[in-house]
């Protein structure tokens, strides 16, 4: 199974895509990772989805990743009398802890943490930012605010506080139960919502304890302020443009998308661009031209993956949407200026031996016109370092660890194959040759560069480069036959 593109596609599962036959069609159309949104999925739904995806991966002998997206804390208003009111711009509005149904002048706010943390002049955004208020007076159990942007307001609408760091952890009781379910089912990635600072990420990582990788959703202004520390703490990152565009001026989101993508790439950690990428295809069989340009921009920026949400979960054309996203990505990567766009930001190698080896593999492959870079990796770190360079040729990852193969399904340009640890250096070259030749990544007469750690099987020891050319039978130079391996190594 070969993809004709380097950027990966993440698709959200839902009523429109949960049937096994639909899952297979989505996979064949181009999905690399399936997302389970725990804001809507029950544990039983999740269990069925994981089973179906794992069966699909086994059937096609292809590592498919599963991303569990935790809901995170949801801040909501109380009830209004009659269910709905109209709040006038310029008026005064009060948030309190009185359970009496609200009016056009006041409403209950059932979150004591907000009253503890908010300060005068800080902003409250209601109903996905449609209404905007500014706190003018804060007292115990009462916030008085000036209505800056008014409008209709209904019961239980969401509340955002872009200026306020709340004393709330990233996991609610529901999230803790959902996280336990995800880990029991063998999730590959856990997407973490409501991250305000790096400590939130480290708290969840201590719970997960390496059983899954942590995907940090960047959606709050406080996360932008602590971005460097969050990048160090997380395993991957999602530019959650929906919530980010509510809590920050929408005109800032494109620049922040590029900023986050660049930071993640520099750190050698995967980044997903998400939200409304092909939104019109929820109901339409064709996207808008602006949406096509949006997806292509993420590809040109070198994002590891682009994600579909409602388009594949509840849309009328889920398979058509995946095919369209695949076509856009392939076309963008075929553009004559694609390499210039991807490398517009120069990524300096980090000061480690392993990163120097990865950079050298890229440089050597370009200089002597090799056909592929092959990475032996147990944890995925070697492949991540090579992908960080965004090389212009296939990157083949070989690993004995199935969990590593699935996590790497999210990473730019990586094609992963499961294989046993080689017995020795000669066996390493032979195994690589057999796989790349059989899968037609490297043809007879072409060469590849192999990176690995010596001693074999020792994680975190990327320290070896080997160039090998294949003869007309796909046998690497210096290896006349399998029987000769042990003798040649001895």
RAZICOR-V251220 format. One record per helix or strand of 2 or more residues. SS is the DSSP state (a for helix, b for strand). FROM is the first residue (numbers start at 1). TO is the last residue. Records with the same first field share a line. If there is no record, write none. Layout:
BEGIN
SS: FROM-TO  FROM-TO
END
This chain:
BEGIN
b: 8-12  33-37  65-69  76-77  84-87  92-96  106-109  123-126  131-139  142-149  151-154  158-160  189-192  213-218  236-240  270-274  305-308  372-376  394-399  414-418  447-453  462-470
a: 20-29  43-60  81-83  112-117  173-184  198-208  221-225  227-233  241-247  250-267  279-282  289-300  310-313  318-334  338-342  353-367  381-388  402-410  425-438  482-489
END
